[in-house]
Structures are given as C-alpha cells and as structure tokens.
C-alpha cells in the first residue's frame, strides 16, 4: 500500500512538473509572439514616418527652389533639423546636396572616358590619401564592352568568387567595393566626397567640402580651399564667375562647376517602441519651381535599442 501511495505521489509530482514546464514554454512563446508583433508594428510605423519625412523634404526643396536662385549651405534645407516627435515615436532628418560631391558616373560618358573628370577624381583620391591610380580602375569598370580600355573581366573572373566588371555607370557608391583595388574602408573614407548619380552633374561650389574644391581647382591648397568653403558658409558665391574671382591668381576650375543643384540626399532616423530605423533617399528637382521627386529610397539598418541598467 505504501509503495502504491509513494508511486502515486511521484506520478503526481511528475505531472505537476510537466505541467509547469508546458505552461512556462507557452508563456515564453506567447511573450515572443507579442515581442514579434510589437517589432512588426514599430517597423511599420517607422517606415510610414520616414516616408512622410522624405515627402516633407521634397516639398521643402521645391519651395526653396522657387525663392532662391542658388543652392547653398545657408538655406533652410541645409540646416540641422531637431528631432521632432510623432505619434508613438521620434523622427530626425537631414538633407545633403549630392552635387557638392564628385559624381563618379561622370568618369565615362557615352562609352568614353572624360579626361577632365578623370583628372579631378585622380586628384581627389590623392587628397583622401588613396592611390590615384584607382581612378583608372573605376574608368575600366564603367567602360562598356567593345570600348578601348573597358572590362578587365579576366581580373574579376579570377577572384575566389568570380564576377564580371560592371561595364556601366555605378548603381551606387557601395559598388566601388567590387572594383579592383578598393575595399570597404577605402569606400568609407571616400563616401563624404563622392556620389553616383544617373546624369552628369557639375560641382556645386557653395556646398562642396574643401577636399572637393581642392580637387576641382588644380593648384589650390587644402588650406585655401577651406578658406573658400568658410566664405561660402557666410556669403555664398552667386555665380561661378564670383568663385573664380575669389581664387588665387592663376588657379581656375578644371571641371564643370555651378551654384545650383538638382540632386539631394535625404537621411532619416526613426525611433518607435525601442526600434531604431535608418533610411535614405535620393531626391531630384529637375528645375527650380518644379516638384521634387523621390527617385529611390533604401533601408540602411533597423535594430532594437536596448536600454541597459546600471550595474
């Protein structure tokens, strides 16, 4: 009898333990489900918020173009924007002039290298501290098949993971990582000074950083370029002629320059329910007063922001 009671007690304890394990697993699964649902909702809200921010940026650029004949860093679109609250989250946005950077797709036009663009990119690489010979590698990457100097497929097909040269304009700055001689760090170092746009673009001298101005004007030192950039921050150049008048004697731009821009980069960061989402978009304003359109947008990264307590 005692053995039967002892066995019954053991069975009862096992049933209780098993029930507790099952209940715990169910609760954990339910908790994970709620977290996943919360993440999906936060991501959806973040995407909606960034879409709205991009549209607002497009409206701002359209309005700015109707009233100002030039595009400079003194304008409202170029000012740092404070984080503004929206329902359930916070959004922060900033606009950059894509034409204040060198357009790597200017290197090859209609299947032919553009000597002035190649020379400027060569100088820019040197200012950044990279091998100037890398300019020719990009030219070869962009040159279409059948054109002299294009392709170099054998170089890329011989890699551990074979691939072919692009043989067309770059789809984005990140594509440079595939070009012979480049790596991720080099592209990261170049990114503030270059862009990859679908059409040939002049350098906006009112928004370009000092390194780009120095590469634009052979003979201009970085210190002199920095001085010109500081002047543009206070009193933007009204024309290319005004910029040339401010250059040291004998120094002239060796590549196309201007004071108006059509392409702009928008960067937006959104925080919703612990989720941090970053996206960017390329905006295009065909002419002053015409509506600005969003050519493309992409996610940079999404992650959960975890608050850690003090230990």
Secondary structure in CASP SS format (residue, H / E / C, confidence):
PFRMAT SS
TARGET T0000
AUTHOR 0000-0000-0000
METHOD secondary structure of the structure
MODEL  1
X C 1.00
X H 1.00
X H 1.00
X H 1.00
X H 1.00
X H 1.00
X H 1.00
X H 1.00
X H 1.00
X H 1.00
X H 1.00
X H 1.00
X H 1.00
X H 1.00
X H 1.00
X H 1.00
X H 1.00
X H 1.00
X H 1.00
X H 1.00
X H 1.00
X H 1.00
X H 1.00
X H 1.00
X H 1.00
X H 1.00
X H 1.00
X H 1.00
X H 1.00
X H 1.00
X H 1.00
X H 1.00
X H 1.00
X H 1.00
X H 1.00
X H 1.00
X H 1.00
X H 1.00
X H 1.00
X H 1.00
X H 1.00
X H 1.00
X H 1.00
X H 1.00
X H 1.00
X H 1.00
X H 1.00
X H 1.00
X H 1.00
X H 1.00
X H 1.00
X H 1.00
X H 1.00
X H 1.00
X H 1.00
X H 1.00
X H 1.00
X H 1.00
X H 1.00
X H 1.00
X H 1.00
X H 1.00
X H 1.00
X H 1.00
X H 1.00
X H 1.00
X H 1.00
X C 1.00
X C 1.00
X C 1.00
X C 1.00
X C 1.00
X C 1.00
X C 1.00
X C 1.00
X H 1.00
X H 1.00
X H 1.00
X C 1.00
X C 1.00
X C 1.00
X C 1.00
X C 1.00
X E 1.00
X E 1.00
X E 1.00
X C 1.00
X C 1.00
X E 1.00
X E 1.00
X E 1.00
X E 1.00
X E 1.00
X E 1.00
X E 1.00
X E 1.00
X E 1.00
X H 1.00
X H 1.00
X H 1.00
X C 1.00
X E 1.00
X E 1.00
X H 1.00
X H 1.00
X H 1.00
X C 1.00
X E 1.00
X E 1.00
X C 1.00
X C 1.00
X E 1.00
X E 1.00
X C 1.00
X H 1.00
X H 1.00
X H 1.00
X H 1.00
X H 1.00
X H 1.00
X H 1.00
X H 1.00
X H 1.00
X H 1.00
X H 1.00
X H 1.00
X H 1.00
X H 1.00
X C 1.00
X C 1.00
X C 1.00
X C 1.00
X C 1.00
X H 1.00
X H 1.00
X H 1.00
X H 1.00
X H 1.00
X H 1.00
X H 1.00
X H 1.00
X H 1.00
X C 1.00
X C 1.00
X C 1.00
X C 1.00
X C 1.00
X C 1.00
X C 1.00
X C 1.00
X C 1.00
X C 1.00
X H 1.00
X H 1.00
X H 1.00
X H 1.00
X H 1.00
X C 1.00
X C 1.00
X C 1.00
X C 1.00
X C 1.00
X C 1.00
X C 1.00
X C 1.00
X C 1.00
X C 1.00
X C 1.00
X C 1.00
X C 1.00
X C 1.00
X C 1.00
X H 1.00
X H 1.00
X H 1.00
X H 1.00
X H 1.00
X H 1.00
X C 1.00
X C 1.00
X C 1.00
X C 1.00
X C 1.00
X H 1.00
X H 1.00
X H 1.00
X H 1.00
X H 1.00
X H 1.00
X H 1.00
X H 1.00
X H 1.00
X H 1.00
X E 1.00
X E 1.00
X C 1.00
X C 1.00
X C 1.00
X C 1.00
X C 1.00
X C 1.00
X C 1.00
X E 1.00
X E 1.00
X C 1.00
X C 1.00
X C 1.00
X C 1.00
X C 1.00
X H 1.00
X H 1.00
X H 1.00
X H 1.00
X H 1.00
X H 1.00
X H 1.00
X C 1.00
X C 1.00
X C 1.00
X C 1.00
X C 1.00
X H 1.00
X H 1.00
X H 1.00
X H 1.00
X H 1.00
X H 1.00
X H 1.00
X H 1.00
X H 1.00
X H 1.00
X H 1.00
X H 1.00
X H 1.00
X C 1.00
X C 1.00
X C 1.00
X C 1.00
X C 1.00
X H 1.00
X H 1.00
X H 1.00
X H 1.00
X H 1.00
X H 1.00
X H 1.00
X C 1.00
X C 1.00
X C 1.00
X C 1.00
X C 1.00
X C 1.00
X C 1.00
X C 1.00
X C 1.00
X C 1.00
X E 1.00
X E 1.00
X C 1.00
X C 1.00
X C 1.00
X C 1.00
X E 1.00
X E 1.00
X E 1.00
X E 1.00
X E 1.00
X E 1.00
X E 1.00
X E 1.00
X E 1.00
X E 1.00
X C 1.00
X C 1.00
X E 1.00
X E 1.00
X E 1.00
X E 1.00
X E 1.00
X E 1.00
X E 1.00
X E 1.00
X E 1.00
X E 1.00
X C 1.00
X C 1.00
X C 1.00
X C 1.00
X C 1.00
X C 1.00
X C 1.00
X C 1.00
X E 1.00
X E 1.00
X E 1.00
X E 1.00
X E 1.00
X E 1.00
X E 1.00
X E 1.00
X E 1.00
X E 1.00
X E 1.00
X E 1.00
X C 1.00
X C 1.00
X C 1.00
X C 1.00
X C 1.00
X C 1.00
X C 1.00
END
